[in-house]
Amino acid sequence: MTLLLLMVAAFSAVVRLAGAVIPMPVQLVPFAVSVLVFGLPHGALDHLVPARLRPGTSTIRSVLVVVALYLVVGTATAAVWVTAPLLGFAAFIVVTWFHWGQGDLFIDRLLDDGTAGRLGAALTVAVRGALPMLVPFIAQASAAAAVVIGTVTSLGGTPAAAAVEVPAAARVAGGALVATLIVLHLLAVRRARVPLWRQATEDIVLVIFFAVVPPVLAVGLYFTLWHSVRHILRLELTDSVAAEQLHHGRLLAPFLRFMRQAWPITAIAVGMLVVLALALHRADLGVYLALIAALTTPHAVIVTWMDRVQRTWHCAPTTDHEISPT
């Protein structure tokens, strides 16, 4: 996947040097695909997570608790977006920063290849969430701000309220923050006495990717093929049948099993997207982002609980990490 992102970055750089632009319909393809594959479905099994990870929890109780969480937290998130779209978008960036960092932290723990301890975990979450959430606003401020403006206006915000500009000083400060986080992250990896090459390669490639590739295309690809795929793997490892298949090197069968399990909730989410589009009399990226935001907040709560149960933040890379279903 790292190689694919680097290839997309190289292609985008060539297009830019040629004085051309990647058409917006092309940039939107990953988001369109994510509606049915990887992206939207990656959180569709949240209702089964408590039953899978906590012995003695019935499926009915698991479903009821998670549905209640989504109703309360998701509705509160949606209310913020409706009443103050710009604030909602800002909160979405913060939540996604943390949540996407969580995803990479789990993979590091799974591979026993990354930082050690809670401080190392915090560094991993900080840097890996910052790359997709900050770098576009630093390297491509106008294009990134245009996404914010388009989303806010899609939800009824006024152009004046949606006027987002990234001051030069803020971009410099943001760049310094990202650079500092990367250095600290790699120093923590080195201190953990694990090979440095994977973490350094991913950090560098992600910086290049989000600095060069148009923000819509970059975030869409990352969401669909990086973050969502990694979380689906995490969910497959909580299912005894899928985990056994993975341990035997089979990848397709566990994924097809996941998709069969995820399709009912995915269908409900797609229905919600259709209703939202009809209510707003438009179907664009802004509408989709608003729905994703309402789903991401409770989903991040579930993943944070998974981190606690699986002791993701406590495990050092040299410690056996319990990932098998309970």
C-alpha positions as CSV (number, residue, x, y, z in Angstrom):
1,M,0.0,0.0,0.0
2,T,2.9,2.4,0.7
3,L,4.2,1.8,-2.8
4,L,0.8,2.5,-4.2
5,L,0.5,5.8,-2.4
6,L,4.0,6.7,-3.6
7,M,3.0,5.9,-7.2
8,V,-0.1,8.1,-6.9
9,A,2.0,10.9,-5.5
10,A,4.5,10.6,-8.4
11,F,1.6,10.7,-10.9
12,S,0.1,13.8,-9.2
13,A,3.5,15.5,-9.3
14,V,3.8,14.9,-13.0
15,V,0.3,16.2,-13.6
16,R,1.1,19.3,-11.6
17,L,4.4,19.9,-13.4
18,A,2.6,19.6,-16.7
19,G,0.3,22.4,-15.7
20,A,-2.8,20.2,-15.6
21,V,-5.1,19.2,-12.9
22,I,-6.7,15.9,-11.9
23,P,-10.5,16.2,-12.7
24,M,-12.7,16.4,-9.7
25,P,-14.8,13.4,-10.8
26,V,-11.6,11.3,-10.8
27,Q,-10.7,12.6,-7.4
28,L,-14.0,11.6,-6.0
29,V,-13.7,7.9,-7.2
30,P,-12.2,6.6,-3.9
31,F,-15.0,8.2,-1.9
32,A,-17.6,6.8,-4.3
33,V,-16.1,3.3,-3.9
34,S,-15.9,3.7,-0.1
35,V,-19.7,3.8,0.1
36,L,-19.9,0.1,-0.5
37,V,-16.3,-1.2,-0.2
38,F,-13.9,-0.8,2.7
39,G,-14.8,2.8,3.7
40,L,-18.4,2.9,5.0
41,P,-18.5,-0.9,5.8
42,H,-15.4,-0.8,8.0
43,G,-17.5,0.3,11.0
44,A,-20.5,-1.8,10.2
45,L,-19.7,-4.5,12.8
46,D,-19.3,-2.2,15.8
47,H,-22.5,-3.7,17.2
48,L,-20.7,-7.1,17.5
49,V,-17.5,-5.8,19.1
50,P,-18.5,-6.0,22.8
51,A,-19.8,-9.5,22.4
52,R,-16.6,-10.6,20.6
53,L,-14.1,-9.0,23.0
54,R,-15.8,-9.3,26.4
55,P,-16.6,-12.8,27.6
56,G,-20.1,-13.2,28.8
57,T,-21.6,-10.4,26.8
58,S,-24.6,-11.5,24.8
59,T,-25.1,-10.5,21.2
60,I,-28.4,-8.8,22.2
61,R,-26.7,-6.7,24.9
62,S,-23.8,-5.9,22.6
63,V,-26.2,-4.6,19.9
64,L,-28.4,-2.6,22.3
65,V,-25.4,-0.8,23.9
66,V,-23.8,0.1,20.6
67,V,-27.1,1.2,19.0
68,A,-27.7,3.5,22.0
69,L,-24.2,4.9,21.7
70,Y,-24.6,5.6,18.1
71,L,-28.0,7.3,18.7
72,V,-26.7,9.5,21.4
73,V,-23.2,10.4,20.2
74,G,-24.1,10.3,16.5
75,T,-27.1,12.6,17.0
76,A,-25.1,15.0,19.1
77,T,-22.5,15.2,16.4
78,A,-25.1,15.7,13.7
79,A,-26.7,18.5,15.8
80,V,-23.3,20.3,15.9
81,W,-23.0,20.0,12.1
82,V,-26.5,21.3,11.5
83,T,-26.2,24.3,13.9
84,A,-22.5,25.2,13.4
85,P,-21.1,23.4,10.3
86,L,-17.7,25.0,10.6
87,L,-17.3,24.0,14.2
88,G,-18.6,20.5,13.3
89,F,-15.9,20.2,10.6
90,A,-13.2,21.4,13.0
91,A,-14.3,18.8,15.6
92,F,-14.4,16.2,12.8
93,I,-10.7,16.9,12.0
94,V,-9.7,16.5,15.7
95,V,-11.7,13.2,16.2
96,T,-10.3,11.8,12.9
97,W,-6.8,12.8,13.8
98,F,-7.0,10.7,17.0
99,H,-9.0,7.9,15.3
100,W,-6.8,7.4,12.3
101,G,-3.7,7.5,14.6
102,Q,-5.4,4.7,16.6
103,G,-5.6,2.5,13.5
104,D,-1.9,2.7,12.8
105,L,-1.1,2.1,16.5
106,F,-2.9,-1.2,16.5
107,I,-1.1,-2.4,13.4
108,D,2.2,-1.5,15.0
109,R,1.3,-3.5,18.1
110,L,0.1,-6.4,16.0
111,L,3.4,-6.5,14.1
112,D,5.5,-5.9,17.2
113,D,7.1,-3.1,15.1
114,G,6.8,0.4,16.5
115,T,7.1,2.5,19.6
116,A,7.0,1.1,23.1
117,G,4.7,1.9,26.0
118,R,2.0,4.5,26.5
119,L,4.2,7.5,25.6
120,G,5.3,5.8,22.4
121,A,1.6,5.0,21.7
122,A,0.7,8.7,22.1
123,L,3.5,9.7,19.7
124,T,2.3,7.2,17.1
125,V,-1.3,8.4,17.4
126,A,-0.2,12.0,17.2
127,V,2.0,11.7,14.2
128,R,0.0,9.3,12.1
129,G,-3.2,11.3,12.7
130,A,-1.5,14.5,11.9
131,L,-0.2,13.5,8.5
132,P,-3.6,13.1,6.8
133,M,-5.3,15.9,8.8
134,L,-2.6,18.6,8.9
135,V,-0.3,18.2,5.9
136,P,-3.0,19.0,3.2
137,F,-3.7,22.3,5.1
138,I,0.1,23.1,5.2
139,A,1.2,22.1,1.7
140,Q,-2.1,22.7,-0.2
141,A,-3.9,25.3,1.9
142,S,-6.2,26.6,-0.8
143,A,-7.4,23.2,-2.0
144,A,-7.9,21.9,1.5
145,A,-9.8,25.1,2.6
146,A,-12.0,24.7,-0.5
147,V,-13.1,21.3,0.8
148,V,-14.1,22.9,4.1
149,I,-15.9,25.7,2.4
150,G,-17.8,23.3,0.1
151,T,-18.8,21.1,3.0
152,V,-20.0,24.0,5.2
153,T,-22.1,25.6,2.4
154,S,-23.5,22.2,1.5
155,L,-25.0,22.1,5.0
156,G,-26.5,25.6,4.8
157,G,-23.6,27.6,6.2
158,T,-23.1,31.0,4.7
159,P,-20.1,31.7,2.5
160,A,-18.9,34.3,5.1
161,A,-19.1,31.8,7.9
162,A,-17.3,29.2,5.7
163,A,-14.4,31.5,4.7
164,V,-11.4,29.5,5.7
165,E,-7.9,30.8,5.2
166,V,-4.8,29.2,6.5
167,P,-2.4,32.1,7.5
168,A,1.3,31.6,6.4
169,A,2.3,31.7,10.1
170,A,-0.1,28.9,10.9
171,R,1.3,26.8,8.0
172,V,4.9,27.3,9.2
173,A,3.9,26.4,12.7
174,G,2.0,23.3,11.4
175,G,5.0,22.3,9.4
176,A,7.2,22.6,12.4
177,L,4.8,20.5,14.5
178,V,4.6,17.7,11.9
179,A,8.4,17.6,11.5
180,T,8.9,17.5,15.3
181,L,6.3,14.7,15.7
182,I,8.0,12.7,13.0
183,V,11.4,13.1,14.6
184,L,10.1,12.2,18.0
185,H,8.2,9.2,16.6
186,L,11.3,7.8,14.8
187,L,13.4,8.3,17.9
188,A,10.9,6.4,20.0
189,V,10.9,3.6,17.4
190,R,14.7,3.5,17.6
191,R,14.6,3.4,21.4
192,A,12.2,0.4,21.2
193,R,15.0,-1.5,19.4
194,V,13.0,-2.5,16.4
195,P,13.8,-2.0,12.8
196,L,13.4,1.6,11.8
197,W,12.9,1.3,8.1
198,R,9.1,0.6,7.9
199,Q,8.1,3.4,10.2
200,A,10.5,5.9,8.5
201,T,9.3,4.8,5.1
202,E,5.7,5.2,5.9
203,D,6.1,8.5,7.6
204,I,8.1,10.0,4.7
205,V,5.8,8.5,2.0
206,L,2.7,9.8,3.8
207,V,4.1,13.3,4.0
208,I,4.9,13.3,0.3
209,F,1.5,11.8,-0.5
210,F,-0.6,14.4,1.4
211,A,1.7,17.2,0.3
212,V,1.4,16.5,-3.4
213,V,-1.8,14.6,-4.1
214,P,-5.0,16.8,-4.3
215,P,-6.7,16.7,-0.8
216,V,-9.9,15.1,-2.0
217,L,-8.1,12.3,-3.8
218,A,-5.5,11.8,-1.1
219,V,-8.0,11.6,1.8
220,G,-10.3,9.4,-0.2
221,L,-7.6,6.9,-1.0
222,Y,-6.2,6.9,2.5
223,F,-9.6,6.4,4.1
224,T,-10.6,3.6,1.8
225,L,-7.4,1.7,1.2
226,W,-5.3,2.5,4.3
227,H,-7.3,3.2,7.4
228,S,-10.4,1.1,6.5
229,V,-8.5,-1.9,5.3
230,R,-6.4,-1.9,8.5
231,H,-9.5,-1.7,10.7
232,I,-11.2,-4.5,8.8
233,L,-8.2,-6.7,9.5
234,R,-8.6,-5.9,13.2
235,L,-12.2,-6.9,13.1
236,E,-11.4,-10.1,11.2
237,L,-9.0,-11.1,14.0
238,T,-11.9,-10.9,16.5
239,D,-13.8,-13.5,14.6
240,S,-12.6,-17.1,15.3
241,V,-13.3,-18.4,11.8
242,A,-11.8,-15.4,10.0
243,A,-8.8,-15.4,12.4
244,E,-8.0,-19.0,11.7
245,Q,-8.2,-18.3,7.9
246,L,-5.8,-15.4,8.3
247,H,-3.4,-17.5,10.3
248,H,-3.3,-19.9,7.3
249,G,-2.5,-17.1,4.9
250,R,-5.9,-16.7,3.4
251,L,-7.0,-13.2,2.8
252,L,-10.0,-13.3,0.5
253,A,-12.2,-15.7,2.5
254,P,-12.0,-13.6,5.7
255,F,-12.8,-10.4,3.7
256,L,-15.8,-12.0,2.0
257,R,-17.0,-13.3,5.4
258,F,-16.6,-9.7,6.8
259,M,-18.6,-8.2,3.9
260,R,-21.4,-10.7,4.4
261,Q,-21.6,-9.8,8.0
262,A,-21.4,-6.0,7.3
263,W,-23.8,-5.6,4.5
264,P,-27.0,-5.1,6.6
265,I,-25.6,-2.1,8.6
266,T,-23.8,-0.8,5.4
267,A,-27.2,-0.8,3.7
268,I,-28.7,1.1,6.6
269,A,-25.9,3.7,6.3
270,V,-26.4,4.0,2.6
271,G,-30.1,4.6,3.2
272,M,-29.2,7.3,5.7
273,L,-27.0,8.9,3.1
274,V,-29.8,8.9,0.6
275,V,-32.2,10.4,3.1
276,L,-29.7,13.1,4.0
277,A,-29.1,13.9,0.3
278,L,-32.8,14.2,-0.3
279,A,-33.3,16.4,2.7
280,L,-30.6,18.8,1.7
281,H,-31.5,18.6,-2.0
282,R,-28.0,17.7,-3.0
283,A,-25.7,14.8,-3.3
284,D,-22.0,15.8,-3.0
285,L,-18.9,15.2,-1.0
286,G,-20.0,17.6,1.7
287,V,-23.2,15.6,2.4
288,Y,-21.1,12.3,2.6
289,L,-18.6,13.9,4.9
290,A,-21.4,15.1,7.2
291,L,-22.7,11.5,7.4
292,I,-19.2,10.1,8.0
293,A,-18.6,12.6,10.8
294,A,-21.8,11.5,12.5
295,L,-20.7,7.9,12.3
296,T,-17.1,8.5,13.1
297,T,-17.5,9.9,16.6
298,P,-19.4,6.9,18.1
299,H,-17.1,4.6,16.0
300,A,-14.0,6.2,17.6
301,V,-15.6,5.5,21.0
302,I,-15.9,1.8,20.1
303,V,-12.3,1.6,18.9
304,T,-11.1,3.4,22.0
305,W,-12.9,0.7,24.1
306,M,-11.2,-1.9,21.9
307,D,-7.8,-0.4,22.6
308,R,-8.6,-0.6,26.3
309,V,-9.8,-4.2,26.3
310,Q,-6.9,-5.3,24.0
311,R,-4.4,-3.2,26.0
312,T,-3.2,-1.6,22.8
313,W,-1.7,1.4,24.6
314,H,0.1,-0.7,27.2
315,C,1.7,-3.3,25.1
316,A,5.4,-2.8,24.1
317,P,6.4,-4.1,20.7
318,T,8.3,-7.0,22.3
319,T,5.3,-8.1,24.3
320,D,2.9,-10.7,23.0
321,H,-0.2,-8.8,22.0
322,E,-3.5,-10.6,22.5
323,I,-5.5,-10.3,19.3
324,S,-7.2,-13.6,19.3
325,P,-11.0,-13.7,19.9
326,T,-12.2,-14.2,23.4
